[in-house]
């Protein structure tokens, strides 16, 4: 492991943050998609003789991904398996879970995060005139339920369910959000 460890340390010095270039339609927030995560690390890894491989395993509840670095010397580094439940038991549900798992597995393996939010810098600046409020898009229950179902941890699902409940327009939508969270929680506990 000496060659790959040395190469990885050199590569890590050249990693950049994953740029938030995609938009989450449920909450109109920006996030770093899989392409942005790969772009942040791929050149630095390849320049140091390391290729990224992501082994996938599918099961009845979702997908499992393990990021593996392969060095030109033949040495490998494995970073542990990450399981993500599929929101729906169909190709789209499994595809979403796979993309989500690949993105988070890669970021964890490389020790990178999405570009920093500007909250700290914004708080230290002199306040500017408030921009006119933009009209908020109507709440989309299906998108919110999918967002909850594609959570990585129970804590994340709970947080997403809380945020979605705050945007819900009526008790029927809030009950559907609560049911989606409970389903995620049961599925996660059953697969543990």
C-alpha positions in Angstrom: 0.0 0.0 0.0 3.0 2.3 0.0 2.8 3.4 -3.6 -1.0 4.1 -3.6 -0.9 5.9 -0.2 1.9 8.2 -1.4 0.1 8.9 -4.7 -3.2 9.6 -2.9 -1.6 12.1 -0.6 -0.2 14.0 -3.6 -3.5 13.8 -5.4 -5.4 15.1 -2.4 -3.4 18.3 -2.4 -4.9 19.1 -5.9 -8.5 18.2 -5.1 -11.0 21.1 -5.5 -14.4 21.4 -3.9 -17.3 19.9 -5.8 -19.2 22.8 -7.4 -22.9 23.1 -6.7 -24.1 23.4 -10.3 -27.4 21.4 -10.1 -30.7 22.4 -8.6 -32.9 20.3 -6.3 -36.4 21.0 -7.7 -38.2 20.3 -4.4 -36.5 23.2 -2.6 -34.7 25.1 -5.4 -31.4 24.6 -3.6 -28.1 24.0 -5.4 -26.1 20.7 -5.0 -23.0 19.1 -6.4 -24.1 16.3 -8.8 -22.0 13.2 -9.6 -20.3 14.9 -12.5 -19.2 17.8 -10.3 -17.8 15.4 -7.7 -15.8 13.5 -10.3 -14.6 16.7 -11.9 -13.3 17.9 -8.5 -10.9 14.9 -8.1 -10.5 12.9 -11.3 -7.6 14.8 -12.9 -5.6 14.9 -9.7 -6.1 11.2 -9.1 -5.2 10.3 -12.7 -2.2 12.6 -12.7 -0.9 10.5 -9.8 -1.6 7.1 -11.3 -4.9 6.4 -9.6 -8.1 5.4 -11.3 -11.5 5.4 -9.5 -13.7 2.4 -9.7 -17.1 2.1 -8.0 -18.3 -1.5 -7.3 -22.1 -1.7 -7.1 -24.4 -4.3 -5.7 -28.1 -4.3 -6.0 -30.6 -5.8 -3.5 -34.3 -5.8 -2.8 -34.3 -2.4 -1.1 -31.7 -0.4 -3.0 -28.1 -0.3 -4.0 -24.7 -0.6 -2.3 -21.6 1.2 -3.7 -18.0 0.9 -2.7 -15.4 3.3 -4.0 -12.1 1.6 -4.9 -8.9 3.4 -6.0 -6.6 1.4 -8.3 -3.0 2.5 -8.6 -0.9 1.9 -11.6 1.4 -0.3 -9.3 -1.6 -2.7 -8.9 -2.3 -1.6 -5.3 -5.8 -0.7 -4.3 -7.5 1.3 -1.6 -11.1 0.4 -0.6 -13.3 2.8 1.3 -16.2 0.7 2.7 -19.7 0.0 1.4 -22.5 2.6 1.4 -26.1 1.3 1.1 -28.9 3.6 -0.2 -32.5 2.5 -0.3 -34.4 2.9 -3.5 -37.4 5.3 -3.3 -39.3 3.1 -5.7 -38.8 -0.5 -6.8 -38.4 0.4 -10.4 -35.5 1.4 -12.7 -35.9 5.1 -11.9 -35.8 4.4 -8.2 -32.7 2.2 -8.4 -31.0 4.7 -10.8 -31.6 7.6 -8.4 -30.3 5.5 -5.5 -27.2 4.5 -7.5 -26.3 8.0 -8.5 -26.8 9.3 -4.9 -24.7 6.4 -3.5 -21.9 6.9 -6.0 -21.8 10.7 -5.3 -21.6 10.3 -1.5 -19.3 7.3 -1.6 -16.8 9.3 -3.8 -16.9 12.4 -1.6 -16.4 10.4 1.5 -13.5 8.4 0.0 -11.8 11.6 -1.2 -12.6 13.6 1.9 -14.1 16.4 -0.2 -17.3 18.4 0.3 -19.4 20.6 -1.9 -18.1 24.1 -2.3 -18.6 26.1 0.9 -21.8 27.9 1.4 -21.3 31.7 1.6 -23.1 32.1 5.0 -20.0 33.1 6.9 -18.8 35.6 4.3 -22.3 37.0 3.9 -22.6 37.5 7.6 -19.4 39.6 7.8 -20.3 41.9 4.9 -22.2 45.2 5.1 -25.8 44.3 4.3 -26.9 45.2 0.8 -30.4 46.3 -0.2 -32.7 43.4 -0.1 -33.5 41.9 -3.6 -37.1 41.8 -4.5 -38.7 38.5 -3.3 -39.1 35.9 -6.0 -42.3 34.1 -6.2 -41.9 30.6 -4.7 -42.8 27.6 -6.9 -45.8 25.6 -5.7 -45.0 22.7 -3.4 -44.6 19.4 -5.3 -45.4 16.5 -3.0 -44.1 13.8 -5.4 -40.7 15.5 -5.6 -40.6 16.0 -1.8 -41.4 12.3 -1.2 -38.7 11.2 -3.6 -36.2 13.5 -1.9 -37.0 11.9 1.5 -36.8 8.4 0.1 -33.3 9.1 -1.3 -31.9 10.1 2.0 -28.6 8.5 3.1 -29.3 8.4 6.9 -32.4 8.4 9.1 -31.3 11.7 10.5 -31.2 13.2 7.0 -34.6 11.7 6.1 -36.0 13.2 9.3 -34.6 16.6 8.5 -35.9 16.5 4.9 -39.3 15.4 6.2 -39.4 18.4 8.6 -38.4 20.8 5.8 -41.0 19.3 3.4 -43.7 19.5 6.1 -43.0 23.2 6.5 -43.7 23.7 2.8 -46.7 21.4 2.6 -50.0 23.1 1.8 -52.3 20.9 3.9 -52.6 18.1 6.4 -53.0 15.5 3.7 -49.6 16.4 2.3 -48.1 16.5 5.8 -49.5 13.0 6.5 -48.0 11.7 3.2 -44.6 13.2 4.2 -44.8 11.6 7.6 -45.7 8.2 6.0 -42.7 8.5 3.6 -40.4 9.2 6.5 -41.7 6.3 8.5 -41.4 4.0 5.5 -37.8 5.1 5.1 -37.1 4.6 8.8 -38.6 1.0 8.7 -36.7 0.1 5.6 -33.4 1.4 7.0 -33.9 -0.5 10.3 -34.8 -3.7 8.5 -31.7 -3.5 6.3 -29.4 -2.8 9.2 
